[in-house]
Amino acid sequence: MEKLKGYTVLKVTLNLVTSMDGRLFHIALPEDIKKGLTTDVYFTRTKKILEALKMDKVRVVMEVTSGKLPRDWPWAVFCGLEDALTLLERLPVNVFSFPEGTIFKPFDANGLRVPVMVVEGPYGDFCIYETPLLGLICQASGVATMSARIRKVAKGKIVMGFGIRRMHPALAPMIDRASYIGGVDGVSSIIGAETINRRPMGTMPHALIIVLGDQVKAWKSFDELIEEDAPRIALVDTFYDEKIEAIMAAEALGDRLYGVRLDTPGSRKGDFAAIVREVKWELKTRGYDHVKVVVSGGLDDENIPSLVEAGADGFGVGTSISNAPTIDFAMDIVCVEDKPIAKRGKLSGRKQVWRCEKCLVDYVRLIGEEEPRCRFCGGETVPMLRKYMDNGRVLISEGVEDIRRRTLSQLEKVQV
């Protein structure tokens, strides 16, 4: 009876924890997004007015463009297309888009805004999806861009995405997928790794060492109990100096030690590059030059270059990727019933973007205009706005590995 009473009380308590509509957490569910519940209210009012005036089937062409990129970045990575197509699936719309993972600049060779995506169809049928569509690509593109910038400055060293603890957990799959597309080698979250069909990457937390009360016991326990194919990377800054603990780890695990991780807090960091050099030197002098030095904590595209120069072999990057500034995309009408029209500051008319794949330079042209040649190399150009959706049916679906390869191949042609 007491157990039953306790269970009843527990049920009541749990019911109080959930919100009024039964949500366990304060998040929008996929069906909420598909129903348009995450839109701005003025779009629902627009839809109501258009329906009342029997103008909801007026066909429009809308472009997604960006202006100035965050922090004066010279380029960005377009990401989030797969989710955008899922959002618009089964609606009476056509979608033309840059391929996901494309590196782009906001303006073409002539200073014209570059549309990275075009949506056309009856405005009343898709107007309420502008807000979530922009949200899906703005944040994912920001994460992918920062990841790509870090990939570029890391100069081939391993990069692990550790950023999910800094963001809402519901976003973990998106963050890790966008990070991977941008160039990280792996991610730490279980669900994020499943999203990209990779195994999660990570070492050990300070908590393990503190609970066990002894660094060596923690390192050896990890070695004895964790699966063989997990690299033996010892966290070496919990109680003592990084150099001392690195030597202790090497002596404890010997040839089984793959690497050491320095997660030195900012209050103790000082010259982090100097710490890396010292640790690598002391390991080398004792015959442990095979041990990699992985660093984490407060890393970004500005401080990683000095650590690469100091000899760091890998980076665990968190906040700077997951909290990357969003790409400020906007979505604007450029045609109504095939007639060019746009608000001030935007260019009306249906367009195609032509790119020189050698120079990564874009040229915006009206549909029907002659295909341009690259003014820099004289080479041919290719159309970038490809048809991804026809009347609500997805035409092209790409795997994350193909998308990532696209980003990395283009990354070789740009500078940070």
N, C-alpha and C positions, 0 to 999 in steps of 0.2 A: 504493500500500500504506500509506504514511504517512497519507494522508488518510483511508483506511478505518479505520486504527487510531485516528486522532484522533476520528473519528465514533463509533467504538465506545466510546471512553473518555467522550466527551460524553454518550452515551446512558446509560452507567452512572451518571455524575454526576447527570444529571437524575432518574434513577430514585431515587437516594438522597435528592434534595430532596423528592420527594413523600412523603406519609405512608403508613402501612402499608396503608390501604384505597384508595390510589390518588388521594387528593385532592391537588390542587396547592396549595390554600390551606386554612387551618383555618376552613372555613365549612360550614354545613349546606346541602345541596343541596335544591331544591324537593321532590324525591321523599323525602328524609329527613323533611322537615316533614310531608308528607302521610302518611307511614308512622307518625307519632307518635314519632319518635326524639328530638325535641327537648322531650319532656314531662318532668315530674318523676317520679321512680321510684315514688312512692307512688300515682300514678294507674295505672301498669301493675300494681301489686300489688292495687289495688282492683278492676281489671278481672278479674284472675285469680280473686280471691275470689268476685266476683259470678257469674262463669261456673261456678265449682265448685258454688255454691249454686243454680245455675239461676235467678238473679235479674238477669242482665245485660239482660233485656228490660223491666225495670221502667221505666215512663215517668216522667220528671221534667220540671219546668219550672225553668230556671235564669235568673237575672237578672244583668245586668252593671250595677253601680252604682259610684259613686265617693264618697269622703268629702270631707275637706278638700283643696282644690286647692293646688298648690305656691305658695309665696311669697304666700299669702293672695290669690291671683287671685280676682276675683269671678265669673269665667266661664271656660269652656274651649271648644275646638272639637273636636267628635267627628270622628275621622278613622281610616281603616284598614278601613272596612267592606268595601270591595271585596276586599281580601286575606282578610278573615275569611270571606267567602262562598266564596272559592276554597278555603280550608282545609276547609270543611264540605261542599263540593259532593259529591253522590252518597252522602252519609250519610243515614240515615232520620230526618232532623230537619227541623223547621220553625224559621225564624228571623224574628223581628219586631224592627225596629230603628228608631231615629231615622235620618233620612236623613244620609248622610255630608256633612260640612261644616256641620252644625247647631251653633249656639252654644247651650250649655246651662249650667245651674247644678246643683250636686250635689243640692240640696234644693228642693222645691217651695214654694209660697206658705205651706204649713202646716208646713214643716219636715220633710217626709217625703222619704226618699231617692228620687231619680229614676232608674228603670231606663232606660238608653239602648239596651239590647239584651236580647232574650229568646230563649233557645234551648230547644226542647222536643223530646223524643224518648226512645228507650231509652237509659238512662244508660250501660250497658256499651258501647254503640256509639260514644259520643262523649266519654267521660270523659277519654281520653288527649289530647284536643285543647284542654283548658282552658288549659294553660300556653302553647302557641303562640298561641292566640286572643288571650289577654290581651297577650302580647308584641306582636302585630300592631297592636293598637289603642292600647295605653298609650303607646308611643314615638311613633307617628305623630300621635296627638292632642296630645302635648306639643310636637312640632315645629310643627304647624299652629297651636297656640295662641300660641306665641311669635311666629310669623310674623304672626299677626293682630294681636297687640299692637303690633308694630313698624309694621305697615301703618296702624294707628290713629294712632299718635303721629307718623308721617311726614307726615301731613296732605296726601296727594295727591302727594308727591314720589316719584320713581322709586325702587324698592327692588329690589336684585339679591341673589339667594341665592348666597353664596360659601362655604358651610360644609362641603362634602364632604371637604375635606382634613383635617378634624378628627375624622372618624369612619371606621369600617371601610369600605373601598371597595365591599363587597358591598351596603351600605345606601344607596348613592348614589341609586338610583331612588326608593326610599321617601322619603328625606329631601327630595329635590327636588320630588316630587309633593306631599307634605304641606306643604312651604313654599309652593308655588304655590297650593294650596287655601286656605291661610291668608292669602295676599294679596301675596306677592312678585310682581313683574312678570316676572321671568325668572330663570333659574338658569345657573350657569356650566358644569356638567358636560355632556358630550356625551350620555351615556346618560340622564341626568336630563331633559335637554331633549327627547330622543326620547320619553320616557315621557309628557310633557305635550304632545307635538306642537308644540313651539316651537323656535325657534333658540336655541342657547346664547348667553349674554351674558357679556362680559368685555372687558378692555382689553389690558394687556400686563404682564408681570412685571418686577421689578427686574433679574432675570437677563438679560433681553434687552439692557437698557441697559448692564449691567456687561460682558457679553461683547463688545458692540460698542465699549465704552469711551467712548461719547459719546452724550449725551442727544439732541442734534439729529439725529444720524445714525439713531438708533433710531426717533425719531418720523417722520422722513421715509421711512425704509425701510418702516415700517408703512403709511404713506400710499400708497406706491408699489406695495407687494406684496400687501396684504390687500384682499379683495373690497370693492367700492365701498359696499355697503349696510351694512358694519360701521362704526358711529360712530367717528370719529377722536377718541379720548379719550386724552390724553397723561398718563402717570404722571410727576409733577413733584416728586419729593422724594428722588431717588437720591443726588445728589452735593452739591447746593447748597440754599439756602433755598427753601422752597415758592414764595414770591413771585417770586424771581428765575427759577426754572425755569418757572413759569407764563407769565411774560412772554416767555421764550425760546421756549416752545412756540407761543405766539400769533404771534410774529414769524416763526417758521419755517413754520407752516402757514396762517396768515391765516384767511380765511373758511372753509377746509376743516376747521378745528379745531372739533369739536363741544363738547369739554369737557376739563377737566383733572381728574386724580384725585389726591387727597391721601391717602397711606397712611402718614402720619407715625407712626413707632414711639412707644410709650408713653414711652420715655426722653427723647424730644425734643418730646413733644406740648405740654406746658405747658397753656395755655388754647387748646384746639382751636378753640373758637368764634371766638376772636380771630384765629386764623390764617385761618379761612375768611373773615371779614370783610375782613381785610387783602388777601388774594388777590383777592377780588371787587372791592374798591375799586381796586386797582392795574390790574386788567384793564380796568375801566370807564374809568379816566382816560386810557387809551391807545386807546380806541375798540373794545375787545374785550368789550363788555358782553353779546354774544351767547354767549360761552363759558360753559358750565355748569361748576359746581364739584361734583364727586362726591367723597365721602369714604368711607374704609374703615378697618378696623383697630380692633378692640375696641369695636364699636358694639353697643348694646342698647336696650331700651325705656326705659331711664332716662336715657341721655345724648343720644339722638337729638333730643329736644325742643329743647334749647339750640342744636343745630346747625341745626335748621329755622329757629329764630328768627334765627340768624346769617346765613341766606340760602343754606345748602347746597341744591343742586338734586337730589341723588340720593345713595343710600347703598348700599354694598356690605357686606352683613351676613353674617358667617360663623358663628363659634363659638356665639354666643348663640342662634342658631336650631338649628343641628345638634346642639348639646349641651344643648338645652332640657330642663328637668326633665320626667320622664314623668308622665302623669296616672295616679294610683294606682287603676285600676279593680280591682274584685273580682268574682268570679263565684260566685253562691250558689244553692243549691236553695231554692225557695219552695213547691213542690208535689211530692208523690209520688203517682202514680196518682190525680191530681185532688184529693187531700186537702191542704189548706194545712199546711205545716210549714216551719220555718226555724230556723237557729241563733240564739243570742242576738244581739241588736243588729240583726237583719234582720227585715223584715216579710214574713210568709207570704202566699200567695194570688196568683192571676193578676191582673195589673193592666194598666191603660191609662194613658197620660200624655196629658193634655189641655193644649193651649197656646193662650193668647191671642196671636195673631201680632202684634197691635199693641203689646202690652206685653212680649212675650217672657217671660211668667210661666207656669209650669207648675202643673198640679194632678194629683196621683196619685189614681186611683180604682180600686177593684176592678172587674174585668170584670162588666158587667151593671148597674153603678151608673149613675145618671142623669148625663148630660153636664153639667158645671158651666159657669156663666158667670163671666167674669172679675170678681173682687171689686173691681178697681181702676177699670176702665172700663165694666163691665157688658156687654162684648162677648161674642160667641160664641167658643167654643174649638174647636180641631180636634185629632183624634187624632194622636199623634206616633209611636207604635209601629206601623209599617206592615209588612205581610208581605213579606219579601224572598226567602224560600226556602220551598218546599213539598216536603217529603219529599226533600230533597237537590237540588231543581231551582231554580235561580236565576230569580226572577220579574221582578226589576227590575235594570236595568243602566244606569248614568248615565255620561256623559262628564265628564272633569275640568273642562271649562269650565262646565258646569251646576252642578257641585258648588261650584266657586269662586265663582260668582255668588251662590249661596245664602249662603255665608259672608259675602261683602262686603255683601249687602243687610241681613243681620242685624247686621253690625258697625256699621252706621250708627245702631243703636238702643241700643248699650251704651257704657259708659264704661270707660276703662282704670283 
